[in-house]
């Protein structure tokens, strides 16, 4: 199966400043909707993290995702500083 390509600097993760709020919002939404929360910690500059983004969005696992509240959480800034 051929996976869609991401542009070189595609927006994958929200800004690191929003990471904690995004995580709590995803957990709250999962609780409200009685779904599981899937938190993907990574960084926008990380190649492997960008590939995971493809798998969490329209792609080979699309039929599995309705059971989850999926949130991409930036754990490392563009400069490599850990959160």
HTML snippet that shows the backbone in 3Dmol.js (N, CA, C, O; Angstrom):
<script src="https://3Dmol.org/build/3Dmol-min.js"></script>
<div id="view" style="width:600px;height:400px;position:relative"></div>
<script>
const pdb = `
ATOM      1  N   UNK A   1       0.845  -1.172   0.000  1.00  0.00           N
ATOM      2  CA  UNK A   1       0.000   0.000   0.000  1.00  0.00           C
ATOM      3  C   UNK A   1       0.893   1.239   0.000  1.00  0.00           C
ATOM      4  O   UNK A   1       1.828   1.331   0.795  1.00  0.00           O
ATOM      5  N   UNK A   2       0.616   2.164  -0.865  1.00  0.00           N
ATOM      6  CA  UNK A   2       1.375   3.403  -0.964  1.00  0.00           C
ATOM      7  C   UNK A   2       0.802   4.429   0.008  1.00  0.00           C
ATOM      8  O   UNK A   2      -0.399   4.702  -0.010  1.00  0.00           O
ATOM      9  N   UNK A   3       1.653   4.994   0.851  1.00  0.00           N
ATOM     10  CA  UNK A   3       1.214   5.981   1.829  1.00  0.00           C
ATOM     11  C   UNK A   3       1.358   7.381   1.262  1.00  0.00           C
ATOM     12  O   UNK A   3       2.257   7.632   0.459  1.00  0.00           O
ATOM     13  N   UNK A   4       0.474   8.311   1.674  1.00  0.00           N
ATOM     14  CA  UNK A   4       0.590   9.683   1.187  1.00  0.00           C
ATOM     15  C   UNK A   4       1.862  10.334   1.718  1.00  0.00           C
ATOM     16  O   UNK A   4       2.298  10.044   2.832  1.00  0.00           O
ATOM     17  N   UNK A   5       2.445  11.203   0.927  1.00  0.00           N
ATOM     18  CA  UNK A   5       3.657  11.912   1.340  1.00  0.00           C
ATOM     19  C   UNK A   5       3.283  13.200   2.049  1.00  0.00           C
ATOM     20  O   UNK A   5       2.262  13.815   1.743  1.00  0.00           O
ATOM     21  N   UNK A   6       4.109  13.601   2.989  1.00  0.00           N
ATOM     22  CA  UNK A   6       3.940  14.881   3.670  1.00  0.00           C
ATOM     23  C   UNK A   6       4.865  15.901   3.024  1.00  0.00           C
ATOM     24  O   UNK A   6       5.985  15.561   2.644  1.00  0.00           O
ATOM     25  N   UNK A   7       4.417  17.140   2.892  1.00  0.00           N
ATOM     26  CA  UNK A   7       5.341  18.183   2.446  1.00  0.00           C
ATOM     27  C   UNK A   7       6.501  18.282   3.427  1.00  0.00           C
ATOM     28  O   UNK A   7       6.360  17.876   4.581  1.00  0.00           O
ATOM     29  N   UNK A   8       7.627  18.803   3.005  1.00  0.00           N
ATOM     30  CA  UNK A   8       8.842  18.863   3.826  1.00  0.00           C
ATOM     31  C   UNK A   8       8.599  19.438   5.219  1.00  0.00           C
ATOM     32  O   UNK A   8       9.069  18.854   6.195  1.00  0.00           O
ATOM     33  N   UNK A   9       7.898  20.540   5.352  1.00  0.00           N
ATOM     34  CA  UNK A   9       7.672  21.183   6.653  1.00  0.00           C
ATOM     35  C   UNK A   9       6.191  21.159   7.019  1.00  0.00           C
ATOM     36  O   UNK A   9       5.663  22.151   7.521  1.00  0.00           O
ATOM     37  N   UNK A  10       5.529  20.057   6.778  1.00  0.00           N
ATOM     38  CA  UNK A  10       4.106  19.959   7.069  1.00  0.00           C
ATOM     39  C   UNK A  10       3.838  20.123   8.565  1.00  0.00           C
ATOM     40  O   UNK A  10       4.611  19.655   9.401  1.00  0.00           O
ATOM     41  N   UNK A  11       2.748  20.785   8.880  1.00  0.00           N
ATOM     42  CA  UNK A  11       2.314  20.963  10.267  1.00  0.00           C
ATOM     43  C   UNK A  11       1.838  19.614  10.781  1.00  0.00           C
ATOM     44  O   UNK A  11       0.841  19.087  10.289  1.00  0.00           O
ATOM     45  N   UNK A  12       2.520  19.052  11.747  1.00  0.00           N
ATOM     46  CA  UNK A  12       2.149  17.758  12.303  1.00  0.00           C
ATOM     47  C   UNK A  12       1.781  17.895  13.775  1.00  0.00           C
ATOM     48  O   UNK A  12       0.745  17.386  14.203  1.00  0.00           O
ATOM     49  N   UNK A  13       2.607  18.569  14.542  1.00  0.00           N
ATOM     50  CA  UNK A  13       2.385  18.739  15.966  1.00  0.00           C
ATOM     51  C   UNK A  13       2.054  20.194  16.271  1.00  0.00           C
ATOM     52  O   UNK A  13       2.587  21.099  15.630  1.00  0.00           O
ATOM     53  N   UNK A  14       1.172  20.424  17.252  1.00  0.00           N
ATOM     54  CA  UNK A  14       0.915  21.801  17.679  1.00  0.00           C
ATOM     55  C   UNK A  14       2.175  22.386  18.316  1.00  0.00           C
ATOM     56  O   UNK A  14       3.133  21.657  18.573  1.00  0.00           O
ATOM     57  N   UNK A  15       2.182  23.668  18.566  1.00  0.00           N
ATOM     58  CA  UNK A  15       3.322  24.305  19.218  1.00  0.00           C
ATOM     59  C   UNK A  15       3.567  23.683  20.588  1.00  0.00           C
ATOM     60  O   UNK A  15       2.623  23.310  21.285  1.00  0.00           O
ATOM     61  N   UNK A  16       4.827  23.573  20.967  1.00  0.00           N
ATOM     62  CA  UNK A  16       5.174  22.940  22.244  1.00  0.00           C
ATOM     63  C   UNK A  16       4.533  23.660  23.428  1.00  0.00           C
ATOM     64  O   UNK A  16       4.248  23.034  24.449  1.00  0.00           O
ATOM     65  N   UNK A  17       4.305  24.962  23.305  1.00  0.00           N
ATOM     66  CA  UNK A  17       3.677  25.721  24.396  1.00  0.00           C
ATOM     67  C   UNK A  17       2.263  25.229  24.692  1.00  0.00           C
ATOM     68  O   UNK A  17       1.751  25.441  25.791  1.00  0.00           O
ATOM     69  N   UNK A  18       1.634  24.579  23.727  1.00  0.00           N
ATOM     70  CA  UNK A  18       0.268  24.089  23.895  1.00  0.00           C
ATOM     71  C   UNK A  18       0.215  22.613  24.273  1.00  0.00           C
ATOM     72  O   UNK A  18      -0.873  22.058  24.421  1.00  0.00           O
ATOM     73  N   UNK A  19       1.369  21.967  24.433  1.00  0.00           N
ATOM     74  CA  UNK A  19       1.410  20.514  24.627  1.00  0.00           C
ATOM     75  C   UNK A  19       0.606  20.051  25.840  1.00  0.00           C
ATOM     76  O   UNK A  19      -0.199  19.126  25.729  1.00  0.00           O
ATOM     77  N   UNK A  20       0.809  20.672  26.976  1.00  0.00           N
ATOM     78  CA  UNK A  20       0.114  20.236  28.188  1.00  0.00           C
ATOM     79  C   UNK A  20      -1.389  20.451  28.072  1.00  0.00           C
ATOM     80  O   UNK A  20      -2.172  19.578  28.445  1.00  0.00           O
ATOM     81  N   UNK A  21      -1.792  21.599  27.563  1.00  0.00           N
ATOM     82  CA  UNK A  21      -3.226  21.870  27.385  1.00  0.00           C
ATOM     83  C   UNK A  21      -3.842  20.913  26.373  1.00  0.00           C
ATOM     84  O   UNK A  21      -4.964  20.449  26.575  1.00  0.00           O
ATOM     85  N   UNK A  22      -3.132  20.608  25.289  1.00  0.00           N
ATOM     86  CA  UNK A  22      -3.637  19.661  24.287  1.00  0.00           C
ATOM     87  C   UNK A  22      -3.828  18.275  24.888  1.00  0.00           C
ATOM     88  O   UNK A  22      -4.816  17.597  24.606  1.00  0.00           O
ATOM     89  N   UNK A  23      -2.886  17.864  25.710  1.00  0.00           N
ATOM     90  CA  UNK A  23      -2.966  16.549  26.330  1.00  0.00           C
ATOM     91  C   UNK A  23      -4.181  16.468  27.257  1.00  0.00           C
ATOM     92  O   UNK A  23      -4.943  15.503  27.197  1.00  0.00           O
ATOM     93  N   UNK A  24      -4.362  17.469  28.108  1.00  0.00           N
ATOM     94  CA  UNK A  24      -5.520  17.461  29.004  1.00  0.00           C
ATOM     95  C   UNK A  24      -6.838  17.556  28.241  1.00  0.00           C
ATOM     96  O   UNK A  24      -7.828  16.941  28.637  1.00  0.00           O
ATOM     97  N   UNK A  25      -6.858  18.317  27.153  1.00  0.00           N
ATOM     98  CA  UNK A  25      -8.080  18.431  26.343  1.00  0.00           C
ATOM     99  C   UNK A  25      -8.424  17.085  25.704  1.00  0.00           C
ATOM    100  O   UNK A  25      -9.593  16.705  25.648  1.00  0.00           O
ATOM    101  N   UNK A  26      -7.419  16.372  25.226  1.00  0.00           N
ATOM    102  CA  UNK A  26      -7.662  15.055  24.619  1.00  0.00           C
ATOM    103  C   UNK A  26      -8.192  14.070  25.651  1.00  0.00           C
ATOM    104  O   UNK A  26      -9.113  13.304  25.367  1.00  0.00           O
ATOM    105  N   UNK A  27      -7.616  14.088  26.842  1.00  0.00           N
ATOM    106  CA  UNK A  27      -8.086  13.187  27.895  1.00  0.00           C
ATOM    107  C   UNK A  27      -9.515  13.517  28.318  1.00  0.00           C
ATOM    108  O   UNK A  27     -10.315  12.615  28.565  1.00  0.00           O
ATOM    109  N   UNK A  28      -9.836  14.802  28.399  1.00  0.00           N
ATOM    110  CA  UNK A  28     -11.199  15.211  28.756  1.00  0.00           C
ATOM    111  C   UNK A  28     -12.194  14.800  27.674  1.00  0.00           C
ATOM    112  O   UNK A  28     -13.288  14.324  27.978  1.00  0.00           O
ATOM    113  N   UNK A  29     -11.809  14.987  26.405  1.00  0.00           N
ATOM    114  CA  UNK A  29     -12.704  14.603  25.314  1.00  0.00           C
ATOM    115  C   UNK A  29     -12.915  13.092  25.297  1.00  0.00           C
ATOM    116  O   UNK A  29     -14.031  12.626  25.069  1.00  0.00           O
ATOM    117  N   UNK A  30     -11.868  12.335  25.534  1.00  0.00           N
ATOM    118  CA  UNK A  30     -11.992  10.881  25.567  1.00  0.00           C
ATOM    119  C   UNK A  30     -12.936  10.452  26.682  1.00  0.00           C
ATOM    120  O   UNK A  30     -13.748   9.544  26.504  1.00  0.00           O
ATOM    121  N   UNK A  31     -12.826  11.099  27.815  1.00  0.00           N
ATOM    122  CA  UNK A  31     -13.703  10.775  28.948  1.00  0.00           C
ATOM    123  C   UNK A  31     -15.154  11.094  28.597  1.00  0.00           C
ATOM    124  O   UNK A  31     -16.052  10.290  28.848  1.00  0.00           O
ATOM    125  N   UNK A  32     -15.377  12.285  28.008  1.00  0.00           N
ATOM    126  CA  UNK A  32     -16.748  12.700  27.648  1.00  0.00           C
ATOM    127  C   UNK A  32     -17.370  11.781  26.607  1.00  0.00           C
ATOM    128  O   UNK A  32     -18.554  11.458  26.696  1.00  0.00           O
ATOM    129  N   UNK A  33     -16.587  11.358  25.624  1.00  0.00           N
ATOM    130  CA  UNK A  33     -17.113  10.551  24.517  1.00  0.00           C
ATOM    131  C   UNK A  33     -16.977   9.052  24.756  1.00  0.00           C
ATOM    132  O   UNK A  33     -17.351   8.239  23.910  1.00  0.00           O
ATOM    133  N   UNK A  34     -16.427   8.691  25.940  1.00  0.00           N
ATOM    134  CA  UNK A  34     -16.231   7.279  26.301  1.00  0.00           C
ATOM    135  C   UNK A  34     -15.369   6.553  25.266  1.00  0.00           C
ATOM    136  O   UNK A  34     -15.660   5.425  24.869  1.00  0.00           O
ATOM    137  N   UNK A  35     -14.314   7.224  24.848  1.00  0.00           N
ATOM    138  CA  UNK A  35     -13.337   6.630  23.928  1.00  0.00           C
ATOM    139  C   UNK A  35     -11.997   6.521  24.638  1.00  0.00           C
ATOM    140  O   UNK A  35     -11.795   7.091  25.711  1.00  0.00           O
ATOM    141  N   UNK A  36     -11.101   5.792  24.029  1.00  0.00           N
ATOM    142  CA  UNK A  36      -9.729   5.737  24.531  1.00  0.00           C
ATOM    143  C   UNK A  36      -8.964   6.923  23.984  1.00  0.00           C
ATOM    144  O   UNK A  36      -9.221   7.385  22.873  1.00  0.00           O
ATOM    145  N   UNK A  37      -8.025   7.409  24.769  1.00  0.00           N
ATOM    146  CA  UNK A  37      -7.159   8.499  24.313  1.00  0.00           C
ATOM    147  C   UNK A  37      -5.866   7.898  23.772  1.00  0.00           C
ATOM    148  O   UNK A  37      -5.248   7.055  24.421  1.00  0.00           O
ATOM    149  N   UNK A  38      -5.465   8.331  22.593  1.00  0.00           N
ATOM    150  CA  UNK A  38      -4.191   7.925  22.021  1.00  0.00           C
ATOM    151  C   UNK A  38      -3.343   9.189  21.882  1.00  0.00           C
ATOM    152  O   UNK A  38      -3.589  10.022  21.009  1.00  0.00           O
ATOM    153  N   UNK A  39      -2.351   9.317  22.748  1.00  0.00           N
ATOM    154  CA  UNK A  39      -1.478  10.481  22.737  1.00  0.00           C
ATOM    155  C   UNK A  39      -0.164  10.080  22.082  1.00  0.00           C
ATOM    156  O   UNK A  39       0.521   9.171  22.549  1.00  0.00           O
ATOM    157  N   UNK A  40       0.177  10.758  21.007  1.00  0.00           N
ATOM    158  CA  UNK A  40       1.414  10.476  20.289  1.00  0.00           C
ATOM    159  C   UNK A  40       2.395  11.595  20.599  1.00  0.00           C
ATOM    160  O   UNK A  40       2.246  12.716  20.114  1.00  0.00           O
ATOM    161  N   UNK A  41       3.405  11.282  21.417  1.00  0.00           N
ATOM    162  CA  UNK A  41       4.418  12.265  21.769  1.00  0.00           C
ATOM    163  C   UNK A  41       5.538  12.215  20.741  1.00  0.00           C
ATOM    164  O   UNK A  41       6.035  11.139  20.408  1.00  0.00           O
ATOM    165  N   UNK A  42       5.928  13.369  20.246  1.00  0.00           N
ATOM    166  CA  UNK A  42       6.987  13.410  19.248  1.00  0.00           C
ATOM    167  C   UNK A  42       7.393  14.835  18.963  1.00  0.00           C
ATOM    168  O   UNK A  42       7.191  15.728  19.786  1.00  0.00           O
ATOM    169  N   UNK A  43       7.969  15.046  17.787  1.00  0.00           N
ATOM    170  CA  UNK A  43       8.421  16.373  17.382  1.00  0.00           C
ATOM    171  C   UNK A  43       8.253  16.530  15.878  1.00  0.00           C
ATOM    172  O   UNK A  43       8.382  15.569  15.119  1.00  0.00           O
ATOM    173  N   UNK A  44       7.963  17.751  15.465  1.00  0.00           N
ATOM    174  CA  UNK A  44       7.738  18.020  14.056  1.00  0.00           C
ATOM    175  C   UNK A  44       8.946  17.778  13.174  1.00  0.00           C
ATOM    176  O   UNK A  44       8.790  17.502  11.985  1.00  0.00           O
ATOM    177  N   UNK A  45      10.147  17.875  13.724  1.00  0.00           N
ATOM    178  CA  UNK A  45      11.362  17.678  12.941  1.00  0.00           C
ATOM    179  C   UNK A  45      11.765  16.209  12.856  1.00  0.00           C
ATOM    180  O   UNK A  45      12.675  15.866  12.102  1.00  0.00           O
ATOM    181  N   UNK A  46      11.110  15.344  13.609  1.00  0.00           N
ATOM    182  CA  UNK A  46      11.457  13.918  13.679  1.00  0.00           C
ATOM    183  C   UNK A  46      10.806  13.148  12.524  1.00  0.00           C
ATOM    184  O   UNK A  46       9.582  13.135  12.392  1.00  0.00           O
ATOM    185  N   UNK A  47      11.616  12.519  11.708  1.00  0.00           N
ATOM    186  CA  UNK A  47      11.096  11.772  10.558  1.00  0.00           C
ATOM    187  C   UNK A  47      10.166  10.637  10.949  1.00  0.00           C
ATOM    188  O   UNK A  47       9.119  10.458  10.327  1.00  0.00           O
ATOM    189  N   UNK A  48      10.530   9.862  11.977  1.00  0.00           N
ATOM    190  CA  UNK A  48       9.677   8.755  12.420  1.00  0.00           C
ATOM    191  C   UNK A  48       8.338   9.256  12.954  1.00  0.00           C
ATOM    192  O   UNK A  48       7.301   8.630  12.735  1.00  0.00           O
ATOM    193  N   UNK A  49       8.368  10.389  13.656  1.00  0.00           N
ATOM    194  CA  UNK A  49       7.130  10.973  14.189  1.00  0.00           C
ATOM    195  C   UNK A  49       6.211  11.416  13.057  1.00  0.00           C
ATOM    196  O   UNK A  49       4.991  11.282  13.153  1.00  0.00           O
ATOM    197  N   UNK A  50       6.791  11.938  11.998  1.00  0.00           N
ATOM    198  CA  UNK A  50       6.001  12.374  10.845  1.00  0.00           C
ATOM    199  C   UNK A  50       5.350  11.179  10.143  1.00  0.00           C
ATOM    200  O   UNK A  50       4.236  11.289   9.631  1.00  0.00           O
ATOM    201  N   UNK A  51       6.045  10.038  10.120  1.00  0.00           N
ATOM    202  CA  UNK A  51       5.469   8.826   9.536  1.00  0.00           C
ATOM    203  C   UNK A  51       4.293   8.348  10.390  1.00  0.00           C
ATOM    204  O   UNK A  51       3.272   7.921   9.849  1.00  0.00           O
ATOM    205  N   UNK A  52       4.425   8.416  11.716  1.00  0.00           N
ATOM    206  CA  UNK A  52       3.301   8.037  12.583  1.00  0.00           C
ATOM    207  C   UNK A  52       2.074   8.893  12.299  1.00  0.00           C
ATOM    208  O   UNK A  52       0.946   8.402  12.351  1.00  0.00           O
ATOM    209  N   UNK A  53       2.287  10.162  12.003  1.00  0.00           N
ATOM    210  CA  UNK A  53       1.173  11.049  11.655  1.00  0.00           C
ATOM    211  C   UNK A  53       0.384  10.473  10.474  1.00  0.00           C
ATOM    212  O   UNK A  53      -0.847  10.492  10.473  1.00  0.00           O
ATOM    213  N   UNK A  54       1.089   9.972   9.493  1.00  0.00           N
ATOM    214  CA  UNK A  54       0.419   9.384   8.325  1.00  0.00           C
ATOM    215  C   UNK A  54      -0.452   8.201   8.753  1.00  0.00           C
ATOM    216  O   UNK A  54      -1.567   8.039   8.259  1.00  0.00           O
ATOM    217  N   UNK A  55       0.055   7.383   9.665  1.00  0.00           N
ATOM    218  CA  UNK A  55      -0.703   6.216  10.113  1.00  0.00           C
ATOM    219  C   UNK A  55      -1.894   6.583  10.989  1.00  0.00           C
ATOM    220  O   UNK A  55      -2.845   5.807  11.084  1.00  0.00           O
ATOM    221  N   UNK A  56      -1.864   7.748  11.629  1.00  0.00           N
ATOM    222  CA  UNK A  56      -2.968   8.175  12.485  1.00  0.00           C
ATOM    223  C   UNK A  56      -4.021   8.981  11.732  1.00  0.00           C
ATOM    224  O   UNK A  56      -5.006   9.403  12.337  1.00  0.00           O
ATOM    225  N   UNK A  57      -3.849   9.200  10.471  1.00  0.00           N
ATOM    226  CA  UNK A  57      -4.779   9.987   9.678  1.00  0.00           C
ATOM    227  C   UNK A  57      -5.161   9.210   8.428  1.00  0.00           C
ATOM    228  O   UNK A  57      -4.689   8.087   8.250  1.00  0.00           O
ATOM    229  N   UNK A  58      -5.989   9.758   7.565  1.00  0.00           N
ATOM    230  CA  UNK A  58      -6.450   8.962   6.430  1.00  0.00           C
ATOM    231  C   UNK A  58      -5.324   8.110   5.849  1.00  0.00           C
ATOM    232  O   UNK A  58      -4.376   8.621   5.252  1.00  0.00           O
ATOM    233  N   UNK A  59      -5.451   6.849   6.032  1.00  0.00           N
ATOM    234  CA  UNK A  59      -4.429   5.906   5.608  1.00  0.00           C
ATOM    235  C   UNK A  59      -4.837   4.500   6.006  1.00  0.00           C
ATOM    236  O   UNK A  59      -6.027   4.203   6.115  1.00  0.00           O
ATOM    237  N   UNK A  60      -3.872   3.648   6.221  1.00  0.00           N
ATOM    238  CA  UNK A  60      -4.166   2.230   6.435  1.00  0.00           C
ATOM    239  C   UNK A  60      -4.922   1.910   7.720  1.00  0.00           C
ATOM    240  O   UNK A  60      -5.531   0.845   7.812  1.00  0.00           O
ATOM    241  N   UNK A  61      -4.904   2.787   8.705  1.00  0.00           N
ATOM    242  CA  UNK A  61      -5.566   2.501   9.979  1.00  0.00           C
ATOM    243  C   UNK A  61      -6.835   3.312  10.198  1.00  0.00           C
ATOM    244  O   UNK A  61      -7.339   3.382  11.319  1.00  0.00           O
ATOM    245  N   UNK A  62      -7.347   3.912   9.161  1.00  0.00           N
ATOM    246  CA  UNK A  62      -8.491   4.802   9.271  1.00  0.00           C
ATOM    247  C   UNK A  62      -9.696   4.140   9.947  1.00  0.00           C
ATOM    248  O   UNK A  62     -10.403   4.792  10.716  1.00  0.00           O
ATOM    249  N   UNK A  63      -9.936   2.867   9.672  1.00  0.00           N
ATOM    250  CA  UNK A  63     -11.115   2.208  10.241  1.00  0.00           C
ATOM    251  C   UNK A  63     -10.971   1.966  11.744  1.00  0.00           C
ATOM    252  O   UNK A  63     -11.975   1.734  12.418  1.00  0.00           O
ATOM    253  N   UNK A  64      -9.760   2.012  12.286  1.00  0.00           N
ATOM    254  CA  UNK A  64      -9.548   1.799  13.718  1.00  0.00           C
ATOM    255  C   UNK A  64      -9.705   3.072  14.539  1.00  0.00           C
ATOM    256  O   UNK A  64      -9.981   3.005  15.737  1.00  0.00           O
ATOM    257  N   UNK A  65      -9.533   4.226  13.912  1.00  0.00           N
ATOM    258  CA  UNK A  65      -9.452   5.485  14.636  1.00  0.00           C
ATOM    259  C   UNK A  65     -10.734   5.978  15.302  1.00  0.00           C
ATOM    260  O   UNK A  65     -10.635   6.685  16.305  1.00  0.00           O
ATOM    261  N   UNK A  66     -11.932   5.651  14.811  1.00  0.00           N
ATOM    262  CA  UNK A  66     -13.127   6.165  15.490  1.00  0.00           C
ATOM    263  C   UNK A  66     -13.253   5.742  16.956  1.00  0.00           C
ATOM    264  O   UNK A  66     -13.994   6.373  17.709  1.00  0.00           O
ATOM    265  N   UNK A  67     -12.556   4.703  17.373  1.00  0.00           N
ATOM    266  CA  UNK A  67     -12.618   4.259  18.768  1.00  0.00           C
ATOM    267  C   UNK A  67     -11.712   5.084  19.679  1.00  0.00           C
ATOM    268  O   UNK A  67     -11.715   4.893  20.895  1.00  0.00           O
ATOM    269  N   UNK A  68     -10.940   5.997  19.099  1.00  0.00           N
ATOM    270  CA  UNK A  68      -9.947   6.761  19.858  1.00  0.00           C
ATOM    271  C   UNK A  68     -10.107   8.259  19.679  1.00  0.00           C
ATOM    272  O   UNK A  68     -10.605   8.732  18.658  1.00  0.00           O
ATOM    273  N   UNK A  69      -9.674   8.992  20.690  1.00  0.00           N
ATOM    274  CA  UNK A  69      -9.428  10.423  20.565  1.00  0.00           C
ATOM    275  C   UNK A  69      -7.925  10.536  20.368  1.00  0.00           C
ATOM    276  O   UNK A  69      -7.157  10.300  21.301  1.00  0.00           O
ATOM    277  N   UNK A  70      -7.501  10.894  19.160  1.00  0.00           N
ATOM    278  CA  UNK A  70      -6.079  10.931  18.818  1.00  0.00           C
ATOM    279  C   UNK A  70      -5.572  12.363  18.925  1.00  0.00           C
ATOM    280  O   UNK A  70      -6.184  13.292  18.398  1.00  0.00           O
ATOM    281  N   UNK A  71      -4.442  12.530  19.617  1.00  0.00           N
ATOM    282  CA  UNK A  71      -3.836  13.859  19.713  1.00  0.00           C
ATOM    283  C   UNK A  71      -2.323  13.728  19.549  1.00  0.00           C
ATOM    284  O   UNK A  71      -1.684  12.893  20.188  1.00  0.00           O
ATOM    285  N   UNK A  72      -1.775  14.557  18.693  1.00  0.00           N
ATOM    286  CA  UNK A  72      -0.335  14.631  18.495  1.00  0.00           C
ATOM    287  C   UNK A  72       0.190  15.659  19.499  1.00  0.00           C
ATOM    288  O   UNK A  72      -0.251  16.808  19.484  1.00  0.00           O
ATOM    289  N   UNK A  73       1.118  15.268  20.365  1.00  0.00           N
ATOM    290  CA  UNK A  73       1.629  16.140  21.411  1.00  0.00           C
ATOM    291  C   UNK A  73       3.118  16.380  21.183  1.00  0.00           C
ATOM    292  O   UNK A  73       3.907  15.436  21.140  1.00  0.00           O
ATOM    293  N   UNK A  74       3.493  17.641  21.038  1.00  0.00           N
ATOM    294  CA  UNK A  74       4.895  17.991  20.818  1.00  0.00           C
ATOM    295  C   UNK A  74       5.647  17.867  22.131  1.00  0.00           C
ATOM    296  O   UNK A  74       5.353  18.584  23.087  1.00  0.00           O
ATOM    297  N   UNK A  75       6.613  16.964  22.184  1.00  0.00           N
ATOM    298  CA  UNK A  75       7.385  16.749  23.397  1.00  0.00           C
ATOM    299  C   UNK A  75       8.770  17.378  23.319  1.00  0.00           C
ATOM    300  O   UNK A  75       9.455  17.500  24.335  1.00  0.00           O
ATOM    301  N   UNK A  76       9.186  17.778  22.121  1.00  0.00           N
ATOM    302  CA  UNK A  76      10.514  18.349  21.924  1.00  0.00           C
ATOM    303  C   UNK A  76      10.374  19.524  20.967  1.00  0.00           C
ATOM    304  O   UNK A  76       9.742  19.406  19.918  1.00  0.00           O
ATOM    305  N   UNK A  77      10.960  20.648  21.329  1.00  0.00           N
ATOM    306  CA  UNK A  77      10.849  21.834  20.487  1.00  0.00           C
ATOM    307  C   UNK A  77      11.697  21.692  19.220  1.00  0.00           C
ATOM    308  O   UNK A  77      12.482  20.752  19.094  1.00  0.00           O
ATOM    309  N   UNK A  78      11.536  22.611  18.305  1.00  0.00           N
ATOM    310  CA  UNK A  78      12.303  22.620  17.051  1.00  0.00           C
ATOM    311  C   UNK A  78      13.810  22.668  17.318  1.00  0.00           C
ATOM    312  O   UNK A  78      14.593  22.192  16.496  1.00  0.00           O
ATOM    313  N   UNK A  79      14.221  23.226  18.440  1.00  0.00           N
ATOM    314  CA  UNK A  79      15.643  23.344  18.748  1.00  0.00           C
ATOM    315  C   UNK A  79      16.166  22.116  19.469  1.00  0.00           C
ATOM    316  O   UNK A  79      17.368  22.014  19.715  1.00  0.00           O
ATOM    317  N   UNK A  80      15.297  21.189  19.812  1.00  0.00           N
ATOM    318  CA  UNK A  80      15.715  19.979  20.507  1.00  0.00           C
ATOM    319  C   UNK A  80      15.576  20.076  22.010  1.00  0.00           C
ATOM    320  O   UNK A  80      15.941  19.133  22.711  1.00  0.00           O
ATOM    321  N   UNK A  81      15.064  21.181  22.537  1.00  0.00           N
ATOM    322  CA  UNK A  81      14.874  21.341  23.985  1.00  0.00           C
ATOM    323  C   UNK A  81      13.699  20.486  24.442  1.00  0.00           C
ATOM    324  O   UNK A  81      12.606  20.570  23.883  1.00  0.00           O
ATOM    325  N   UNK A  82      13.927  19.676  25.443  1.00  0.00           N
ATOM    326  CA  UNK A  82      12.865  18.800  25.941  1.00  0.00           C
ATOM    327  C   UNK A  82      11.880  19.572  26.789  1.00  0.00           C
ATOM    328  O   UNK A  82      12.248  20.532  27.465  1.00  0.00           O
ATOM    329  N   UNK A  83      10.627  19.152  26.754  1.00  0.00           N
ATOM    330  CA  UNK A  83       9.540  19.754  27.540  1.00  0.00           C
ATOM    331  C   UNK A  83       9.515  19.135  28.893  1.00  0.00           C
ATOM    332  O   UNK A  83       8.677  19.493  29.721  1.00  0.00           O
TER     333      UNK A  83
END
`;
const viewer = $3Dmol.createViewer("view");
viewer.addModel(pdb, "pdb");
viewer.setStyle({}, {cartoon: {color: "spectrum"}});
viewer.zoomTo();
viewer.render();
</script>
